[in-house]
Amino acid sequence: MPTLNTVVDGLKMPNPFVIGSGPPGTNLNVINKAFTEGWGAVIAKTVSLDASKVVNVTPRYGKLHSNDGKEIIGWENIELISDRPFKIWEDEFKKCKDQFPDRILIASIMEEYRKDAWVEIVERCQACGVDGFELNFSCPHGLPERKMGAAMGENPGIVGEVVGWVMGAAKKPVWAKMTPNITHIEDPSRAALKSGATGISAINTIRSVIGVNLETLRPEPSVEGYTTPGGYSCRAVKPIALRMVMEVAQLIRKEFPGRSLSAIGGVETGNDAAEFILLGGDTVQVCTGVMKFGYEHVKLMCDQLLAFMEKHKFETLADFKGKSLDYFTTHADLVKKQADRKAAQKAATAAKMVKSDGEWSGSDFVKQSDALAR
């Protein structure tokens, strides 16, 4: 009987489905709801020591629908990190761990480019009992003037330095969350892992403009007639996320065996999760999917993932983690493999040709004749 139970970086989870940092983990009420519905872990919305500069606008989401209008396939947000005072978060982290001592609560943290700020937020969150950290190096919009989010994560040197600061203070697992808005996601990932990060989370949202209203000629989402590029998520980003997860997984396999990978990007079904695990994910994060389907959707995803495992006779997630990585190669190697296969087929055909009159067979006469024909 297959099981979804898993242990990642010492964190015991009933399943690999993790609430990704964002609106689904924005306060104690919704975090408790997630645990009640059975999510494997929750990563709270990103917090910082000073929330006074965080001011959200409305509207702040843009949705891209299928041609028939029945399905949301893309989702853009220009929402910032948590606008709630850090002291409130400290209280809620403590209350959450009191209510769910055996469940996994991870603090997503983001700070300015200052060692004292990163060390302070780690130590204060740790004192509240959180089980781990996710370092937000990847928010594609908001607060770039403070060198926060992707403004930090696109620079491997800074990523490595900040992870080093955090690892000097952290007593819990630390995942560094990568931005996809970079040419080679391996570069900041390698820097984070070299500095001691326990694992990598990938990917965050993709910097985007979701569209332009052809009636008003204003880009969306329109706030007082204006907008700013935001982060794109939902089903449409899954192929890009799969590629980047594969690249990070290959890096971990080659250079940092034993480090973990939390996969993110367009997950809405158990089969989506299976694909990310096949490409090296230890856990699978869901954020926009919760906003589309609700917290209870985790039950269906668990059932679907178990059905996949039963079909292929996998007992544990480890049985198929990274199983598809071996099938990636270079284009030049693809050309060579195809040429080798054609050469082998030609040789096999030649080997079947009659070379003397004594080789003709009554039962294979037609096939032998065909083999000799041009």
C-alpha positions as CSV (number, residue, x, y, z in Angstrom):
1,M,0.0,0.0,0.0
2,P,1.7,3.3,-1.0
3,T,2.1,6.1,1.5
4,L,2.5,9.8,1.1
5,N,4.3,10.2,4.4
6,T,7.7,11.8,3.9
7,V,10.6,13.2,5.9
8,V,12.4,16.2,4.3
9,D,15.4,17.7,6.1
10,G,14.2,16.1,9.3
11,L,10.7,17.5,8.9
12,K,8.0,14.8,9.1
13,M,5.0,15.5,6.8
14,P,1.9,13.4,6.2
15,N,2.1,14.3,2.5
16,P,4.4,16.3,0.2
17,F,1.8,19.1,-0.4
18,V,2.9,22.4,1.0
19,I,1.0,25.7,1.1
20,G,3.3,28.1,-0.8
21,S,4.0,31.5,0.7
22,G,1.3,34.0,-0.2
23,P,-2.4,34.7,0.5
24,P,-3.2,31.1,1.6
25,G,-0.8,31.5,4.5
26,T,-1.5,35.1,5.4
27,N,-2.7,34.8,9.0
28,L,-3.4,32.3,11.8
29,N,-7.0,31.6,10.7
30,V,-6.1,30.4,7.2
31,I,-3.0,28.5,8.4
32,N,-5.1,26.6,10.9
33,K,-7.6,25.9,8.1
34,A,-4.8,24.4,6.0
35,F,-3.6,22.1,8.8
36,T,-7.2,21.1,9.5
37,E,-7.7,20.1,5.9
38,G,-4.6,18.0,5.9
39,W,-1.8,19.9,4.1
40,G,1.6,18.5,4.7
41,A,3.2,21.8,5.7
42,V,2.5,25.5,5.5
43,I,4.9,28.3,4.5
44,A,3.4,31.5,5.9
45,K,3.2,34.7,3.9
46,T,6.6,36.4,3.7
47,V,7.3,38.6,6.8
48,S,9.8,41.3,7.5
49,L,10.8,43.2,10.7
50,D,9.3,46.5,9.4
51,A,5.9,46.1,7.7
52,S,5.1,49.8,7.9
53,K,6.5,50.4,4.4
54,V,4.3,47.6,2.9
55,V,1.1,49.1,1.4
56,N,-1.0,47.0,-1.0
57,V,-3.3,48.3,-3.7
58,T,-6.6,47.1,-5.1
59,P,-7.2,45.5,-7.5
60,R,-4.0,43.6,-7.3
61,Y,-4.7,40.4,-9.3
62,G,-5.2,39.8,-13.0
63,K,-6.7,36.6,-14.3
64,L,-6.1,35.1,-17.8
65,H,-9.0,32.9,-18.9
66,S,-9.2,30.1,-21.5
67,N,-10.9,31.1,-24.8
68,D,-14.3,29.8,-23.6
69,G,-13.9,31.8,-20.4
70,K,-14.5,28.8,-18.2
71,E,-11.1,28.3,-16.8
72,I,-8.4,30.4,-15.2
73,I,-5.1,29.4,-16.8
74,G,-2.9,32.4,-15.8
75,W,-2.8,34.6,-12.7
76,E,-0.8,37.8,-12.1
77,N,-0.4,39.5,-8.8
78,I,1.1,42.7,-7.7
79,E,0.6,41.9,-4.0
80,L,3.5,42.7,-1.6
81,I,4.8,40.7,1.4
82,S,2.8,40.7,4.6
83,D,1.6,44.1,5.7
84,R,1.0,42.9,9.3
85,P,3.3,44.0,12.1
86,F,6.0,41.4,12.9
87,K,4.9,41.3,16.6
88,I,1.5,40.0,15.5
89,W,3.3,37.3,13.5
90,E,5.3,36.3,16.5
91,D,2.2,35.8,18.5
92,E,0.5,33.8,15.8
93,F,3.5,31.6,15.1
94,K,3.5,30.7,18.8
95,K,-0.3,30.0,18.9
96,C,-0.1,27.9,15.7
97,K,2.6,25.7,17.1
98,D,0.7,25.4,20.4
99,Q,-2.4,24.2,18.4
100,F,-0.5,22.0,15.9
101,P,2.7,21.0,17.6
102,D,3.3,18.0,15.3
103,R,2.7,19.9,12.0
104,I,5.3,21.8,10.0
105,L,5.2,25.6,10.0
106,I,7.8,27.4,7.9
107,A,8.5,31.1,8.1
108,S,9.1,32.9,4.8
109,I,11.4,35.8,5.6
110,M,12.7,38.7,3.6
111,E,14.9,41.5,4.7
112,E,17.0,44.4,3.5
113,Y,20.7,43.8,2.6
114,R,21.8,44.0,6.3
115,K,23.3,41.2,8.3
116,D,21.8,42.4,11.6
117,A,18.3,42.4,10.1
118,W,18.5,38.9,8.8
119,V,20.0,37.5,12.0
120,E,17.3,39.2,14.1
121,I,14.4,38.0,12.1
122,V,15.8,34.4,12.1
123,E,16.3,34.4,15.9
124,R,12.9,35.9,16.7
125,C,11.0,33.5,14.4
126,Q,13.0,30.6,15.9
127,A,12.0,31.6,19.4
128,C,8.4,31.3,18.3
129,G,8.9,27.7,17.5
130,V,8.7,27.7,13.6
131,D,10.1,24.5,12.1
132,G,12.1,26.0,9.3
133,F,12.8,29.0,7.1
134,E,12.3,29.9,3.4
135,L,14.4,32.9,2.3
136,N,12.5,35.0,-0.2
137,F,15.1,35.9,-2.8
138,S,12.5,35.9,-5.5
139,C,9.5,38.2,-5.3
140,P,9.5,39.8,-8.7
141,H,7.8,43.1,-7.8
142,G,7.7,45.6,-4.9
143,L,10.4,46.9,-2.6
144,P,13.3,46.7,-5.1
145,E,14.4,50.1,-3.8
146,R,15.2,48.3,-0.5
147,K,17.2,45.6,-2.4
148,M,14.6,42.9,-1.3
149,G,13.2,39.9,-3.1
150,A,14.4,39.3,-6.7
151,A,16.6,42.4,-6.6
152,M,18.7,40.3,-4.2
153,G,18.1,36.9,-5.7
154,E,19.3,37.8,-9.2
155,N,22.8,38.3,-7.7
156,P,24.5,35.0,-6.8
157,G,27.1,36.8,-4.7
158,I,24.5,38.5,-2.6
159,V,22.5,35.3,-2.3
160,G,25.5,33.4,-1.0
161,E,26.4,36.1,1.5
162,V,22.9,36.4,2.9
163,V,22.5,32.6,3.2
164,G,25.8,32.6,5.1
165,W,24.4,35.2,7.6
166,V,21.2,33.1,8.0
167,M,23.0,29.8,8.5
168,G,25.1,31.4,11.2
169,A,21.9,32.0,13.2
170,A,19.5,29.3,12.1
171,K,19.0,26.1,14.0
172,K,16.3,24.9,11.7
173,P,16.3,23.9,8.0
174,V,16.7,26.7,5.6
175,W,15.3,26.7,2.0
176,A,16.4,29.5,-0.4
177,K,13.6,30.4,-2.8
178,M,14.8,31.1,-6.3
179,T,13.6,33.6,-8.9
180,P,12.9,32.4,-12.4
181,N,13.6,35.8,-13.8
182,I,17.2,35.0,-14.5
183,T,19.0,33.2,-17.3
184,H,20.6,30.4,-15.3
185,I,18.7,29.4,-12.2
186,E,21.6,27.1,-11.3
187,D,23.9,30.1,-10.5
188,P,22.0,31.6,-7.4
189,S,21.0,28.0,-6.4
190,R,24.7,27.0,-6.3
191,A,25.6,30.1,-4.3
192,A,22.9,29.3,-1.8
193,L,23.9,25.7,-1.4
194,K,27.6,26.5,-1.2
195,S,26.8,28.8,1.7
196,G,25.0,26.0,3.5
197,A,21.3,26.2,2.6
198,T,19.6,23.0,3.5
199,G,17.5,23.1,0.3
200,I,16.2,25.1,-2.6
201,S,12.6,26.2,-3.4
202,A,11.8,26.9,-7.1
203,I,10.3,28.7,-8.7
204,N,8.6,31.9,-7.6
205,T,6.3,33.8,-10.0
206,I,7.5,35.1,-13.4
207,R,7.7,38.8,-13.9
208,S,4.9,39.7,-16.4
209,V,2.2,41.9,-17.8
210,I,-0.9,39.9,-18.0
211,G,-2.6,42.0,-20.8
212,V,-3.9,45.3,-22.1
213,N,-7.6,46.2,-22.0
214,L,-8.5,46.9,-25.7
215,E,-11.4,49.2,-24.7
216,T,-9.5,51.5,-22.3
217,L,-6.0,50.8,-23.7
218,R,-4.8,50.4,-20.1
219,P,-2.7,47.5,-19.0
220,E,-4.1,45.2,-16.3
221,P,-4.6,45.0,-13.4
222,S,-5.5,48.7,-13.6
223,V,-5.1,50.8,-10.4
224,E,-6.2,54.4,-10.9
225,G,-5.5,53.8,-14.6
226,Y,-2.0,52.5,-14.1
227,T,-0.2,49.3,-13.3
228,T,3.2,47.7,-12.6
229,P,4.6,44.4,-13.8
230,G,3.7,41.6,-11.5
231,G,4.3,37.9,-10.8
232,Y,2.7,35.3,-13.1
233,S,1.5,32.0,-11.8
234,C,-1.1,29.2,-12.3
235,R,-1.2,26.5,-14.9
236,A,0.5,28.5,-17.7
237,V,3.8,28.6,-15.9
238,K,4.1,24.9,-15.2
239,P,6.3,24.0,-18.3
240,I,8.8,26.7,-17.3
241,A,8.8,25.6,-13.7
242,L,9.3,22.0,-14.7
243,R,12.4,23.0,-16.7
244,M,13.9,25.0,-13.9
245,V,13.1,22.4,-11.2
246,M,14.9,19.9,-13.5
247,E,18.0,22.1,-13.7
248,V,18.2,22.7,-10.0
249,A,17.6,18.9,-9.3
250,Q,20.5,18.1,-11.7
251,L,22.7,20.6,-9.9
252,I,21.8,19.0,-6.5
253,R,22.4,15.5,-7.8
254,K,25.9,16.4,-9.2
255,E,27.3,18.8,-6.7
256,F,25.2,18.8,-3.5
257,P,23.7,15.3,-3.0
258,G,21.4,15.1,0.0
259,R,20.1,18.7,-0.2
260,S,16.4,19.1,-0.7
261,L,14.2,20.7,-3.4
262,S,10.7,22.1,-3.0
263,A,9.1,22.4,-6.4
264,I,6.6,25.1,-7.3
265,G,4.8,26.2,-10.4
266,G,1.2,25.6,-11.6
267,V,0.4,22.6,-9.5
268,E,-3.3,21.9,-9.4
269,T,-3.5,18.0,-9.5
270,G,-1.8,15.0,-8.0
271,N,-0.5,14.2,-11.5
272,D,1.2,17.7,-11.6
273,A,2.8,16.9,-8.3
274,A,4.0,13.5,-9.7
275,E,5.7,15.2,-12.6
276,F,7.6,17.6,-10.3
277,I,8.7,14.7,-8.0
278,L,9.8,12.7,-11.0
279,L,12.1,15.7,-11.8
280,G,13.6,15.8,-8.4
281,G,11.2,17.5,-6.0
282,D,11.0,16.4,-2.4
283,T,7.9,18.5,-1.7
284,V,5.4,20.3,-4.0
285,Q,4.1,23.8,-3.1
286,V,0.7,25.1,-4.1
287,C,-0.4,28.7,-3.8
288,T,-2.5,29.9,-6.7
289,G,-4.2,26.5,-6.8
290,V,-5.5,27.1,-3.3
291,M,-6.9,30.5,-4.4
292,K,-8.7,28.7,-7.2
293,F,-10.0,25.6,-5.5
294,G,-9.8,26.1,-1.8
295,Y,-7.9,24.4,1.1
296,E,-9.9,21.1,0.8
297,H,-8.4,20.5,-2.7
298,V,-5.5,18.9,-1.0
299,K,-7.5,15.7,-0.4
300,L,-8.2,15.3,-4.1
301,M,-4.5,15.9,-5.0
302,C,-3.5,13.3,-2.4
303,D,-5.9,10.7,-3.9
304,Q,-4.6,11.4,-7.4
305,L,-1.0,11.1,-6.4
306,L,-1.7,7.8,-4.6
307,A,-3.5,6.5,-7.7
308,F,-0.4,7.3,-9.8
309,M,1.8,5.5,-7.3
310,E,-0.5,2.5,-7.2
311,K,-0.5,2.3,-11.0
312,H,3.3,2.2,-11.1
313,K,3.7,0.1,-8.0
314,F,5.7,2.8,-6.1
315,E,5.4,2.4,-2.3
316,T,7.0,5.7,-1.3
317,L,7.8,9.1,-2.8
318,A,11.5,8.2,-2.7
319,D,10.8,5.3,-5.1
320,F,10.2,7.7,-8.0
321,K,11.9,11.0,-6.9
322,G,14.1,12.1,-9.8
323,K,13.4,9.0,-11.8
324,S,12.9,11.1,-15.0
325,L,16.1,13.1,-14.7
326,D,18.1,10.4,-16.5
327,Y,16.2,11.0,-19.7
328,F,17.6,14.5,-20.3
329,T,20.6,15.0,-22.5
330,T,22.0,17.4,-25.0
331,H,20.6,18.0,-28.5
332,A,23.9,16.8,-30.0
333,D,23.4,13.5,-28.1
334,L,19.9,13.2,-29.3
335,V,21.2,13.5,-32.9
336,K,23.8,10.8,-32.2
337,K,21.3,8.5,-30.5
338,Q,19.0,8.7,-33.5
339,A,21.8,8.1,-36.0
340,D,23.0,5.1,-33.9
341,R,19.5,3.7,-33.9
342,K,19.1,4.0,-37.7
343,A,22.5,2.5,-38.2
344,A,21.5,-0.4,-36.0
345,Q,18.3,-0.9,-37.9
346,K,20.1,-0.9,-41.2
347,A,22.6,-3.4,-39.9
348,A,19.8,-5.6,-38.6
349,T,18.1,-5.5,-42.0
350,A,21.3,-6.3,-43.8
351,A,21.8,-9.2,-41.5
352,K,18.4,-10.7,-42.4
353,M,19.2,-10.6,-46.2
354,V,19.8,-13.8,-48.0
355,K,23.4,-14.1,-48.9
356,S,23.3,-17.5,-50.7
357,D,20.7,-19.8,-52.2
358,G,20.9,-22.2,-49.3
359,E,19.5,-19.5,-46.9
360,W,16.1,-19.2,-48.6
361,S,13.2,-20.4,-46.4
362,G,9.8,-21.4,-47.4
363,S,8.1,-19.8,-44.4
364,D,10.0,-16.5,-44.7
365,F,10.2,-16.4,-48.5
366,V,8.2,-13.1,-48.9
367,K,10.0,-11.3,-46.1
368,Q,13.4,-12.4,-47.5
369,S,12.3,-11.1,-50.9
370,D,11.2,-7.8,-49.5
371,A,14.5,-7.4,-47.7
372,L,16.5,-7.7,-50.9
373,A,14.3,-5.1,-52.8
374,R,15.2,-1.4,-53.0
